[in-house]
Amino acid sequence: VNLSGWDAATIRIEPSGHVTLRVGVSSHGQSHETSLAQIAAEELGVAVSDVTVLHGDTAVSPYGMGTFASRSAVAGGGATLLAARALREKLLQIAAHLLEAPVDDLELAGGRVGVRGSPERALTLREIAQVAYYTIFRLPPGLEPGLEVTRAYDPPLGTFSNGAQAAVVEIDPETGAVRILRWVIVEDCGRAINPRVVAGQVHGGATQGLAGALYEEVRYDDNGQLLTASYLDYLIPTATEVPAFELDMLHTPSPITMGGFKGMGEGGTISPPAVVANAIRDALHPLPVRLNRLPLTPERVLEAIAQARQAPAASPP
């Protein structure tokens, strides 16, 4: 089935001046509640704590394509940005009318709209919202009541982030155990909305990729009986096994997306299997070790070493 990539956001300034953002993308650990709130807060000149993000409930969320394929910041963030900018324009229109000042002379910050150079001439978002909802006869002629906007955004293709990872490992040739000495990651996700959230996603993704490279495996016996049905048998890395990832971030905004955002949710997970296999292969050089099955458990590393030692020497050129 061919699906479109669009998503939507509805943003509303309540009569209290608080901001409610409803989005089609749904957070299951990516911290949308923080990142999307930041986008809205920056455009509307309010604190992040003044924005409530609602998601994951079809009774309140606008229709959208949901969360998958590293698209939430690009699609959901783009829709949020469009909605917030449209609401900002309406907010300034009302404020300009009430303050009897040109829109270009107004500034929006700290939850207030004021006239540049005249700090005493200002209105809070709550005061403007009270007019928009309750005393609509004070609105500019022809302007609809309320402060609510819905916008959809269909991002272009090719918004992937860029990244690279490298590791230094140590192999015990007697046991096949792999010890990670250093792990370096460089990630470029365009405009990082919240670097701390980005770091958390990269660290979590790299840990998941490392788990698949060295530990996690679903095994069955010859009769099809699952042998790794519990965490007693199915290995996952703990804090003891996960290295202290060294992360550096580049910020190269995408020229083709709203806000310059790039999807980066999967980058941390994809590299580790190849990184681990290549590092092990390099550590065992000059043995002609072949590594073609994951996870690279001590048993498989020892098996690869034994096969390499038994391999006939390459004939001279």
N, C-alpha and C positions, 0 to 999 in steps of 0.2 A: 504494500500500500504506500503510495506517495503522499507524504504529509508536508504541509507547509511549516515554516519555522517561526511563524509570528507568535507574539504574545501580547498581553494587555495589562494595563494598570489603571486603577481608579484612585484618585487622590481627592481628599476632601478636607477643608478646614472647617472644623466644628464651630458652633456658636461660642464655645469656650476659648477658641483660638488654638486648640490642640489639632494636630494633623493626623488623619487616618489614611493609611495607604493599603489598598487591597490589590493583590497581585495574583496572576495566574500561575506563576512558577511556585513550587512548593519546596520548602527547606527540609532536608533530612540530614542536617549536619553541616551544611555549607555556610551557615550564619547569614542567610538572607535578611534576617531580622535586623542585623546591624548594617550590612552593606547597602541594602536598598533604602533603609532609613537615612543613611548618610547622603545618598543621592538626592532624596527629597528635601532633606534639611538644608543642604547647601543651596539648592535653588530657591527655597522659600525663606531663607534667612532665619531659621529657627535652630534650636538645639536638637541634637539627635534624640535626646530623651523626650522631646515633645512630639515625636512621631511614633505612632503605633502601626505595626505591619501585620496585616491579616492575610493568611494564606492557608491552603490545604483544606478549605471548606467550600464546597460548591454552592452553599447557601449564600455566601457573601463574596466570593472571589469572582472576578471577571473571567470569561472564557479564555482559554489559552491552550498552548500545546504542552505545558508542564515542564518538569525538570528532567532533563536527560542530555547526554552528549555535550557537556561543558557549555551550556547555552544560557544559563540563568543570568549571569552578569550582562551578557550581550543582549539577549532578547528581553528579559525582564527588566534589566537595568535601563535599556534603551526606552522601553515603554514608560517606565517610571520617570525618566528624564523628560520625555515629551509631555507627559501629563503634568508634571511639576512646572515646566516652563509655560504651558498654556494657562495653568492656574495662577502663576505669578503675574502674567499679563493682565488677567482679569482683576487680580488684587490691586495692581498698580493703577488700573483704570478707575476703580472705585476710589482709591486713596487720592488720586489726582483730582477727581471731582469734589471730594469732601474737603480737601486742603486748598482747593483753588490754585493748583500749581500744575505746570506741564509734567507729563510722565517722565520726560528726560531729566527733569530736575530732582526726581525722587531717588532715594536709596533704600534698599530693603536689607535690614540686618538686625540681629538681636531681638527678633520677634516684633519689630516696629518698622513702619514705613514713614520716613521723614524727608523733609526738604533739605537738600544739601546747603550747608552754611547757616541753617536756621534750626538748631536742635529743638527749639521749643515748639516748632510746627511739626508734629508727628502724631501718628495713630498706632496703637497696638493692633496686632492681628485680631485680637478679641473684639476690639472696638469696630474694626471694619466688618468682621463676621456678624456682629450684632445688627449692623445696618443691612447686610446682604440677606439676612434671614428674617428679621423682625420689623425693621422700618424701611421697607423696600421703596417707599416713596422718595427716599433720599438718594436712591441709586441714579447713575447717569441715565438719561432717556434711552429707552430701547434695550437696556441691559437686563438679562434674566436674573431673577433672584437666586440666591445660593452661591456656594463656593465649592463646586464639585466638577471634576473633569475626568473623562475616560479617554485614553489614547491607546492605540495599538501600534506595534512596531514589528516589521518584518525585516530582519537584518539580512545583508547580502552574504553570500557564501565566502569562504576563505578567511574566517576570523580566528583561525587557530593561533595559539600561543607558540612560543619557541622555548626550548629548554635543552639542557645537557647535564649529564651526570657522570661522575667518575669515582672509582673506588680503589683503594689499596687494601689487599687482603694478604693473609698469611695462612699457609697450608701446613698442617701436620701430616707428613707423609706416612706416619705409622698408623694414624687413626682416621685420616681423611677429614678431620675437623677443619672448618673454615672459620678464621677469625678476621673480622673487619677492623682494619687499623684506621682508616680514614674514608670519609664519604663526602664528596663535594657536589653541590647542586647549584646551577645557575638557571633562573627562570625569568622569562620575559612575558608578562601577561598584559602588555599594553599599559593602560592607565590602571594602576593598582588602587582600587577604591579604599581598601583597608589592608595595608601591608601585613598586619598581624594575622588577619584572616587568610591571606594568601599563604603566609608561612605555615599556618596550621594545616591548610589543605595539602600543600606540598609535602610536609612532614608525614601526614597521614597517608597520602598516596604512595610515597616512597616506602613507608613501612609495609603497606599492603603488597607492593611489588617485591620487596625483599622477602616477605613471607612466602610468596609463590616461588621465588627463586631458590630458597634454601629449606623450607619447612613444610608448607601445606601440600597435602596430597590426599586424594580420595582413592583408597585401595580396596580391591575386591579379591576374594579367593577364587579358586577354580570353579566353584559352584555358584559364583555370583553373590556370595555373602559379603556385605560391607564390613570391612575390617577397621575402618576409622570412623566409627559412629559416635564417638564422644571425644571430649577434649583430653581424655586419658591417652588416646591413640592419635588423634588429629592434632598435629603440632602447629601452634601459632607462636610467633615471637613475643617475648615479654620485654619489659624495660631492660632486662639484662642483655638481651641479644640485639636490640636496636641501637645502632651507633648514634653519636651526637652529630646529626647532619649539619654540615656547613653550608648555609644558604646565602646566595647573593642574588639580588633582584635587579633586573633592568626594567626601565620604564620607557617603552617605545609605543606611544598611542597608535592604535590602528587608524589609518586615514579614511576608512570606509564604514565605520560603525559609530553609532551615537556614543558620545563620551570617550571614544577611543578605546573601548573595552575589548578584550580578547578572552575567549574561553580558555580556562587553564585547569579545570578540575581533574583531568585525566593524566596530565603531564607527569606527575610524580610517580604514577603507577607503571607507566609503560617502559621506562628505561631500566629499572633494576635487574630483570632477568638477564638481559644482554650484558649489563655492567658486571654482574657477578660472574657470569660464564667467561667473559673475556678476561677478567682479573684473575680468575683461577687458572685459566689457560696460560696466562703470562707468568704466573707464579711457578708453574710447573715446567716452564721452558728450560731446557730444550727437548724434553720429552714430547713426542707427537701425540699429545692427549686429545681425544675427541669427546666433546661434551654435547650431547644432542637430546638430552631428556631432563626435564625438571620434575621435582626440585633436585638440586644437587646436594643430596644427603651425603654424609660421610661414607656410607656404603657405596654409593655411585662414584664418588671421587676416588675411593680406593680401587674400585673396579676399573675405572678409566686409567689409573696409574699402572695397574697390572697389565692391562691390554697394551698400553703404550710401551712398556718394558719388553713385552713379548713380540712387538712388531718388528719385522725385519728392517735392518738399517737401510736407509736410502742409498742407492748407488750413486757414486760420484758423477758429476756432470762430465 
